Amino acid sequence: MKSAEYESISSPKIEGIQTWHTFGLWVRAAVAGFGSLVIGIVLLQSHASSSAVAVAMVVGGASLALLACRRAAAALSRTNNGASAVVSSRSAAQESALALR
C-alpha cells in the first residue's frame, strides 16, 4: 500500500509543474547560449580580442543553444498535451468567466 506522502509527491499536478519548470530552465539556457553566440560573432567582427576566444564563444554558444533548445522541446512534449494544455486552460478560464456574467 502506498503512503499518502508518496501519492502527494507523484501527483500529476506536481509532475506538470516540474515539467514546466524544467522547460523554463532549458529555455533560459538556450537564451544564454544564443547570447554567447552573438557576442562571439561580434568579437570576431571587431577583432577586439583574440580569435581563439571569439571562436570558442561562437562554438560554445551554438552548442549550448542547440542542446538547450532540443531539451526544452523534449520537456514540453512530456506535458500531457504539450502546448495545447496552456491554450485549453485559458479557454476554460474564459468560459468560467463568461458563465459568471
N, CA, C and O atoms as a GROMACS GRO file, in nm:
protein
  404
    1MET      N    1   0.084  -0.117   0.000
    1MET     CA    2   0.000   0.000   0.000
    1MET      C    3   0.089   0.123   0.000
    1MET      O    4   0.185   0.132   0.076
    2LYS      N    5   0.056   0.219  -0.087
    2LYS     CA    6   0.134   0.342  -0.098
    2LYS      C    7   0.097   0.438   0.013
    2LYS      O    8  -0.019   0.446   0.054
    3SER      N    9   0.196   0.509   0.061
    3SER     CA   10   0.167   0.607   0.165
    3SER      C   11   0.108   0.733   0.102
    3SER      O   12   0.122   0.757  -0.018
    4ALA      N   13   0.042   0.812   0.185
    4ALA     CA   14  -0.019   0.936   0.137
    4ALA      C   15   0.088   1.035   0.091
    4ALA      O   16   0.066   1.112  -0.002
    5GLU      N   17   0.203   1.032   0.157
    5GLU     CA   18   0.312   1.123   0.118
    5GLU      C   19   0.360   1.090  -0.022
    5GLU      O   20   0.385   1.181  -0.102
    6TYR      N   21   0.375   0.962  -0.054
    6TYR     CA   22   0.420   0.921  -0.187
    6TYR      C   23   0.320   0.964  -0.292
    6TYR      O   24   0.358   1.011  -0.399
    7GLU      N   25   0.192   0.947  -0.264
    7GLU     CA   26   0.089   0.983  -0.360
    7GLU      C   27   0.086   1.133  -0.384
    7GLU      O   28   0.063   1.178  -0.496
    8SER      N   29   0.110   1.213  -0.279
    8SER     CA   30   0.108   1.357  -0.298
    8SER      C   31   0.230   1.405  -0.376
    8SER      O   32   0.221   1.502  -0.451
    9ILE      N   33   0.344   1.338  -0.360
    9ILE     CA   34   0.465   1.377  -0.432
    9ILE      C   35   0.453   1.342  -0.579
    9ILE      O   36   0.500   1.417  -0.664
   10SER      N   37   0.393   1.232  -0.611
   10SER     CA   38   0.387   1.188  -0.750
   10SER      C   39   0.254   1.222  -0.817
   10SER      O   40   0.216   1.158  -0.915
   11SER      N   41   0.185   1.321  -0.768
   11SER     CA   42   0.058   1.358  -0.830
   11SER      C   43   0.081   1.421  -0.966
   11SER      O   44   0.186   1.483  -0.988
   12PRO      N   45  -0.012   1.408  -1.058
   12PRO     CA   46   0.004   1.466  -1.191
   12PRO      C   47   0.021   1.618  -1.189
   12PRO      O   48   0.091   1.673  -1.274
   13LYS      N   49  -0.042   1.686  -1.094
   13LYS     CA   50  -0.029   1.830  -1.087
   13LYS      C   51   0.114   1.871  -1.058
   13LYS      O   52   0.167   1.963  -1.121
   14ILE      N   53   0.178   1.804  -0.963
   14ILE     CA   54   0.317   1.836  -0.929
   14ILE      C   55   0.411   1.799  -1.043
   14ILE      O   56   0.505   1.872  -1.071
   15GLU      N   57   0.387   1.686  -1.108
   15GLU     CA   58   0.470   1.648  -1.222
   15GLU      C   59   0.457   1.749  -1.334
   15GLU      O   60   0.556   1.778  -1.402
   16GLY      N   61   0.339   1.803  -1.356
   16GLY     CA   62   0.320   1.906  -1.458
   16GLY      C   63   0.395   2.033  -1.425
   16GLY      O   64   0.454   2.095  -1.513
   17ILE      N   65   0.393   2.072  -1.298
   17ILE     CA   66   0.466   2.191  -1.256
   17ILE      C   67   0.616   2.170  -1.274
   17ILE      O   68   0.686   2.260  -1.320
   18GLN      N   69   0.665   2.052  -1.238
   18GLN     CA   70   0.808   2.023  -1.255
   18GLN      C   71   0.846   2.024  -1.402
   18GLN      O   72   0.956   2.068  -1.437
   19THR      N   73   0.758   1.975  -1.488
   19THR     CA   74   0.788   1.973  -1.631
   19THR      C   75   0.797   2.115  -1.686
   19THR      O   76   0.888   2.145  -1.764
   20TRP      N   77   0.705   2.202  -1.646
   20TRP     CA   78   0.710   2.341  -1.692
   20TRP      C   79   0.832   2.411  -1.635
   20TRP      O   80   0.892   2.494  -1.703
   21HIS      N   81   0.871   2.380  -1.512
   21HIS     CA   82   0.991   2.438  -1.452
   21HIS      C   83   1.115   2.395  -1.530
   21HIS      O   84   1.202   2.477  -1.560
   22THR      N   85   1.122   2.268  -1.564
   22THR     CA   86   1.234   2.216  -1.643
   22THR      C   87   1.239   2.283  -1.780
   22THR      O   88   1.346   2.321  -1.827
   23PHE      N   89   1.123   2.297  -1.843
   23PHE     CA   90   1.116   2.365  -1.972
   23PHE      C   91   1.170   2.507  -1.962
   23PHE      O   92   1.246   2.551  -2.047
   24GLY      N   93   1.129   2.579  -1.858
   24GLY     CA   94   1.174   2.716  -1.839
   24GLY      C   95   1.324   2.727  -1.819
   24GLY      O   96   1.388   2.819  -1.871
   25LEU      N   97   1.381   2.633  -1.744
   25LEU     CA   98   1.526   2.635  -1.723
   25LEU      C   99   1.602   2.610  -1.853
   25LEU      O  100   1.704   2.674  -1.878
   26TRP      N  101   1.553   2.518  -1.935
   26TRP     CA  102   1.620   2.491  -2.063
   26TRP      C  103   1.606   2.609  -2.158
   26TRP      O  104   1.697   2.636  -2.236
   27VAL      N  105   1.493   2.677  -2.154
   27VAL     CA  106   1.477   2.796  -2.239
   27VAL      C  107   1.575   2.905  -2.196
   27VAL      O  108   1.633   2.972  -2.280
   28ARG      N  109   1.593   2.922  -2.066
   28ARG     CA  110   1.691   3.020  -2.018
   28ARG      C  111   1.833   2.982  -2.062
   28ARG      O  112   1.911   3.069  -2.100
   29ALA      N  113   1.864   2.854  -2.058
   29ALA     CA  114   1.997   2.810  -2.104
   29ALA      C  115   2.013   2.837  -2.254
   29ALA      O  116   2.122   2.874  -2.299
   30ALA      N  117   1.906   2.818  -2.331
   30ALA     CA  118   1.912   2.845  -2.475
   30ALA      C  119   1.936   2.993  -2.501
   30ALA      O  120   2.013   3.029  -2.590
   31VAL      N  121   1.871   3.080  -2.425
   31VAL     CA  122   1.891   3.224  -2.440
   31VAL      C  123   2.036   3.261  -2.407
   31VAL      O  124   2.096   3.343  -2.476
   32ALA      N  125   2.091   3.202  -2.303
   32ALA     CA  126   2.231   3.227  -2.268
   32ALA      C  127   2.324   3.179  -2.380
   32ALA      O  128   2.424   3.244  -2.411
   33GLY      N  129   2.292   3.065  -2.438
   33GLY     CA  130   2.373   3.014  -2.550
   33GLY      C  131   2.366   3.105  -2.671
   33GLY      O  132   2.468   3.131  -2.735
   34PHE      N  133   2.247   3.152  -2.704
   34PHE     CA  134   2.233   3.244  -2.817
   34PHE      C  135   2.306   3.375  -2.790
   34PHE      O  136   2.366   3.433  -2.880
   35GLY      N  137   2.302   3.420  -2.666
   35GLY     CA  138   2.374   3.542  -2.630
   35GLY      C  139   2.524   3.526  -2.646
   35GLY      O  140   2.591   3.615  -2.698
   36SER      N  141   2.576   3.414  -2.603
   36SER     CA  142   2.718   3.386  -2.618
   36SER      C  143   2.756   3.376  -2.765
   36SER      O  144   2.863   3.422  -2.806
   37LEU      N  145   2.670   3.316  -2.844
   37LEU     CA  146   2.693   3.306  -2.988
   37LEU      C  147   2.702   3.444  -3.051
   37LEU      O  148   2.793   3.471  -3.130
   38VAL      N  149   2.610   3.531  -3.018
   38VAL     CA  150   2.609   3.667  -3.074
   38VAL      C  151   2.732   3.746  -3.029
   38VAL      O  152   2.794   3.814  -3.110
   39ILE      N  153   2.767   3.735  -2.902
   39ILE     CA  154   2.885   3.807  -2.853
   39ILE      C  155   3.012   3.755  -2.923
   39ILE      O  156   3.100   3.834  -2.957
   40GLY      N  157   3.020   3.626  -2.943
   40GLY     CA  158   3.135   3.570  -3.013
   40GLY      C  159   3.145   3.620  -3.156
   40GLY      O  160   3.254   3.649  -3.206
   41ILE      N  161   3.030   3.629  -3.224
   41ILE     CA  162   3.030   3.681  -3.361
   41ILE      C  163   3.073   3.827  -3.364
   41ILE      O  164   3.149   3.868  -3.451
   42VAL      N  165   3.023   3.905  -3.269
   42VAL     CA  166   3.063   4.047  -3.261
   42VAL      C  167   3.212   4.059  -3.234
   42VAL      O  168   3.279   4.144  -3.294
   43LEU      N  169   3.266   3.975  -3.147
   43LEU     CA  170   3.410   3.978  -3.120
   43LEU      C  171   3.491   3.940  -3.244
   43LEU      O  172   3.597   3.996  -3.268
   44LEU      N  173   3.440   3.844  -3.321
   44LEU     CA  174   3.510   3.807  -3.444
   44LEU      C  175   3.508   3.922  -3.544
   44LEU      O  176   3.607   3.946  -3.614
   45GLN      N  177   3.398   3.993  -3.552
   45GLN     CA  178   3.385   4.105  -3.647
   45GLN      C  179   3.473   4.223  -3.608
   45GLN      O  180   3.532   4.288  -3.694
   46SER      N  181   3.481   4.252  -3.478
   46SER     CA  182   3.551   4.372  -3.433
   46SER      C  183   3.700   4.351  -3.409
   46SER      O  184   3.774   4.448  -3.392
   47HIS      N  185   3.745   4.229  -3.407
   47HIS     CA  186   3.885   4.196  -3.378
   47HIS      C  187   3.930   4.256  -3.245
   47HIS      O  188   4.047   4.293  -3.229
   48ALA      N  189   3.838   4.267  -3.149
   48ALA     CA  190   3.870   4.327  -3.020
   48ALA      C  191   3.950   4.233  -2.930
   48ALA      O  192   4.027   4.279  -2.845
   49SER      N  193   3.933   4.105  -2.947
   49SER     CA  194   4.007   4.009  -2.865
   49SER      C  195   4.069   3.904  -2.956
   49SER      O  196   4.056   3.911  -3.078
   50SER      N  197   4.135   3.808  -2.894
   50SER     CA  198   4.199   3.705  -2.976
   50SER      C  199   4.093   3.621  -3.047
   50SER      O  200   3.980   3.606  -3.000
   51SER      N  201   4.131   3.568  -3.159
   51SER     CA  202   4.038   3.489  -3.239
   51SER      C  203   3.998   3.361  -3.168
   51SER      O  204   3.885   3.314  -3.183
   52ALA      N  205   4.090   3.305  -3.090
   52ALA     CA  206   4.059   3.180  -3.021
   52ALA      C  207   3.945   3.198  -2.921
   52ALA      O  208   3.859   3.111  -2.910
   53VAL      N  209   3.944   3.310  -2.850
   53VAL     CA  210   3.837   3.336  -2.753
   53VAL      C  211   3.704   3.354  -2.825
   53VAL      O  212   3.602   3.301  -2.782
   54ALA      N  213   3.706   3.428  -2.934
   54ALA     CA  214   3.583   3.454  -3.008
   54ALA      C  215   3.528   3.325  -3.070
   54ALA      O  216   3.408   3.300  -3.065
   55VAL      N  217   3.616   3.244  -3.127
   55VAL     CA  218   3.572   3.117  -3.187
   55VAL      C  219   3.518   3.024  -3.078
   55VAL      O  220   3.419   2.955  -3.100
   56ALA      N  221   3.583   3.022  -2.963
   56ALA     CA  222   3.535   2.938  -2.852
   56ALA      C  223   3.396   2.983  -2.807
   56ALA      O  224   3.311   2.900  -2.776
   57MET      N  225   3.374   3.114  -2.802
   57MET     CA  226   3.242   3.163  -2.764
   57MET      C  227   3.136   3.127  -2.867
   57MET      O  228   3.024   3.092  -2.831
   58VAL      N  229   3.171   3.135  -2.995
   58VAL     CA  230   3.075   3.100  -3.101
   58VAL      C  231   3.041   2.952  -3.094
   58VAL      O  232   2.924   2.915  -3.098
   59VAL      N  233   3.141   2.868  -3.085
   59VAL     CA  234   3.118   2.723  -3.083
   59VAL      C  235   3.045   2.682  -2.955
   59VAL      O  236   2.950   2.605  -2.959
   60GLY      N  237   3.091   2.735  -2.841
   60GLY     CA  238   3.026   2.701  -2.714
   60GLY      C  239   2.882   2.752  -2.708
   60GLY      O  240   2.793   2.680  -2.663
   61GLY      N  241   2.860   2.874  -2.753
   61GLY     CA  242   2.724   2.930  -2.752
   61GLY      C  243   2.630   2.855  -2.844
   61GLY      O  244   2.516   2.828  -2.809
   62ALA      N  245   2.680   2.821  -2.963
   62ALA     CA  246   2.596   2.746  -3.057
   62ALA      C  247   2.564   2.607  -3.002
   62ALA      O  248   2.451   2.560  -3.016
   63SER      N  249   2.662   2.543  -2.942
   63SER     CA  250   2.639   2.410  -2.885
   63SER      C  251   2.538   2.415  -2.771
   63SER      O  252   2.446   2.333  -2.765
   64LEU      N  253   2.555   2.512  -2.681
   64LEU     CA  254   2.462   2.525  -2.569
   64LEU      C  255   2.321   2.557  -2.618
   64LEU      O  256   2.224   2.500  -2.569
   65ALA      N  257   2.311   2.647  -2.714
   65ALA     CA  258   2.179   2.684  -2.765
   65ALA      C  259   2.110   2.565  -2.831
   65ALA      O  260   1.991   2.543  -2.810
   66LEU      N  261   2.183   2.490  -2.911
   66LEU     CA  262   2.125   2.374  -2.978
   66LEU      C  263   2.080   2.268  -2.879
   66LEU      O  264   1.969   2.215  -2.888
   67LEU      N  265   2.167   2.236  -2.784
   67LEU     CA  266   2.134   2.136  -2.683
   67LEU      C  267   2.014   2.181  -2.600
   67LEU      O  268   1.922   2.102  -2.576
   68ALA      N  269   2.015   2.306  -2.557
   68ALA     CA  270   1.907   2.354  -2.471
   68ALA      C  271   1.774   2.360  -2.545
   68ALA      O  272   1.670   2.330  -2.487
   69CYS      N  273   1.776   2.398  -2.673
   69CYS     CA  274   1.651   2.400  -2.750
   69CYS      C  275   1.593   2.260  -2.764
   69CYS      O  276   1.472   2.240  -2.753
   70ARG      N  277   1.679   2.163  -2.790
   70ARG     CA  278   1.632   2.025  -2.802
   70ARG      C  279   1.575   1.974  -2.669
   70ARG      O  280   1.470   1.909  -2.667
   71ARG      N  281   1.644   2.003  -2.560
   71ARG     CA  282   1.596   1.957  -2.428
   71ARG      C  283   1.468   2.029  -2.388
   71ARG      O  284   1.380   1.968  -2.326
   72ALA      N  285   1.454   2.157  -2.423
   72ALA     CA  286   1.331   2.230  -2.393
   72ALA      C  287   1.215   2.172  -2.470
   72ALA      O  288   1.105   2.158  -2.417
   73ALA      N  289   1.238   2.137  -2.597
   73ALA     CA  290   1.132   2.076  -2.677
   73ALA      C  291   1.093   1.939  -2.620
   73ALA      O  292   0.975   1.903  -2.620
   74ALA      N  293   1.191   1.864  -2.573
   74ALA     CA  294   1.161   1.734  -2.512
   74ALA      C  295   1.082   1.750  -2.383
   74ALA      O  296   0.990   1.673  -2.356
   75ALA      N  297   1.118   1.851  -2.303
   75ALA     CA  298   1.043   1.876  -2.179
   75ALA      C  299   0.901   1.919  -2.209
   75ALA      O  300   0.808   1.879  -2.139
   76LEU      N  301   0.883   1.999  -2.312
   76LEU     CA  302   0.750   2.043  -2.349
   76LEU      C  303   0.665   1.927  -2.400
   76LEU      O  304   0.544   1.923  -2.375
   77SER      N  305   0.726   1.834  -2.470
   77SER     CA  306   0.650   1.721  -2.522
   77SER      C  307   0.610   1.623  -2.411
   77SER      O  308   0.521   1.541  -2.430
   78ARG      N  309   0.677   1.631  -2.294
   78ARG     CA  310   0.641   1.544  -2.182
   78ARG      C  311   0.515   1.588  -2.110
   78ARG      O  312   0.459   1.513  -2.030
   79THR      N  313   0.470   1.710  -2.136
   79THR     CA  314   0.345   1.752  -2.074
   79THR      C  315   0.231   1.670  -2.133
   79THR      O  316   0.248   1.606  -2.237
   80ASN      N  317   0.118   1.670  -2.068
   80ASN     CA  318   0.007   1.587  -2.112
   80ASN      C  319  -0.035   1.616  -2.256
   80ASN      O  320  -0.048   1.526  -2.338
   81ASN      N  321  -0.055   1.743  -2.285
   81ASN     CA  322  -0.099   1.780  -2.419
   81ASN      C  323  -0.002   1.877  -2.485
   81ASN      O  324  -0.039   1.942  -2.583
   82GLY      N  325   0.117   1.889  -2.435
   82GLY     CA  326   0.212   1.983  -2.492
   82GLY      C  327   0.166   2.126  -2.470
   82GLY      O  328   0.114   2.160  -2.364
   83ALA      N  329   0.185   2.207  -2.569
   83ALA     CA  330   0.148   2.348  -2.557
   83ALA      C  331  -0.003   2.368  -2.556
   83ALA      O  332  -0.050   2.472  -2.512
   84SER      N  333  -0.079   2.270  -2.603
   84SER     CA  334  -0.224   2.285  -2.604
   84SER      C  335  -0.282   2.288  -2.463
   84SER      O  336  -0.395   2.334  -2.444
   85ALA      N  337  -0.206   2.241  -2.364
   85ALA     CA  338  -0.253   2.246  -2.226
   85ALA      C  339  -0.270   2.390  -2.180
   85ALA      O  340  -0.362   2.421  -2.105
   86VAL      N  341  -0.181   2.478  -2.225
   86VAL     CA  342  -0.192   2.619  -2.189
   86VAL      C  343  -0.314   2.681  -2.254
   86VAL      O  344  -0.388   2.755  -2.191
   87VAL      N  345  -0.334   2.650  -2.381
   87VAL     CA  346  -0.447   2.706  -2.454
   87VAL      C  347  -0.578   2.658  -2.394
   87VAL      O  348  -0.671   2.737  -2.378
   88SER      N  349  -0.588   2.529  -2.361
   88SER     CA  350  -0.712   2.478  -2.306
   88SER      C  351  -0.740   2.536  -2.168
   88SER      O  352  -0.856   2.557  -2.134
   89SER      N  353  -0.637   2.562  -2.088
   89SER     CA  354  -0.662   2.621  -1.957
   89SER      C  355  -0.709   2.765  -1.971
   89SER      O  356  -0.790   2.812  -1.891
   90ARG      N  357  -0.659   2.835  -2.070
   90ARG     CA  358  -0.705   2.971  -2.093
   90ARG      C  359  -0.850   2.971  -2.139
   90ARG      O  360  -0.930   3.053  -2.094
   91SER      N  361  -0.884   2.882  -2.227
   91SER     CA  362  -1.022   2.880  -2.275
   91SER      C  363  -1.117   2.837  -2.164
   91SER      O  364  -1.231   2.885  -2.158
   92ALA      N  365  -1.074   2.749  -2.076
   92ALA     CA  366  -1.158   2.708  -1.965
   92ALA      C  367  -1.180   2.826  -1.868
   92ALA      O  368  -1.289   2.844  -1.815
   93ALA      N  369  -1.075   2.905  -1.848
   93ALA     CA  370  -1.088   3.022  -1.760
   93ALA      C  371  -1.182   3.126  -1.824
   93ALA      O  372  -1.261   3.189  -1.754
   94GLN      N  373  -1.171   3.142  -1.953
   94GLN     CA  374  -1.260   3.237  -2.021
   94GLN      C  375  -1.404   3.189  -2.016
   94GLN      O  376  -1.495   3.269  -1.997
   95GLU      N  377  -1.426   3.058  -2.033
   95GLU     CA  378  -1.561   3.004  -2.025
   95GLU      C  379  -1.621   3.022  -1.886
   95GLU      O  380  -1.739   3.053  -1.873
   96SER      N  381  -1.540   3.001  -1.782
   96SER     CA  382  -1.592   3.018  -1.648
   96SER      C  383  -1.622   3.165  -1.619
   96SER      O  384  -1.716   3.196  -1.546
   97ALA      N  385  -1.542   3.256  -1.674
   97ALA     CA  386  -1.570   3.399  -1.657
   97ALA      C  387  -1.699   3.438  -1.727
   97ALA      O  388  -1.775   3.520  -1.677
   98LEU      N  389  -1.723   3.379  -1.844
   98LEU     CA  390  -1.847   3.408  -1.915
   98LEU      C  391  -1.968   3.350  -1.844
   98LEU      O  392  -2.077   3.407  -1.849
   99ALA      N  393  -1.948   3.236  -1.777
   99ALA     CA  394  -2.059   3.174  -1.705
   99ALA      C  395  -2.100   3.256  -1.584
   99ALA      O  396  -2.216   3.252  -1.542
  100LEU      N  397  -2.007   3.332  -1.527
  100LEU     CA  398  -2.038   3.414  -1.411
  100LEU      C  399  -2.116   3.540  -1.448
  100LEU      O  400  -2.181   3.598  -1.361
  101ARG      N  401  -2.112   3.582  -1.571
  101ARG     CA  402  -2.182   3.704  -1.613
  101ARG      C  403  -2.328   3.687  -1.624
  101ARG      O  404  -2.399   3.781  -1.659
   0.00000   0.00000   0.00000
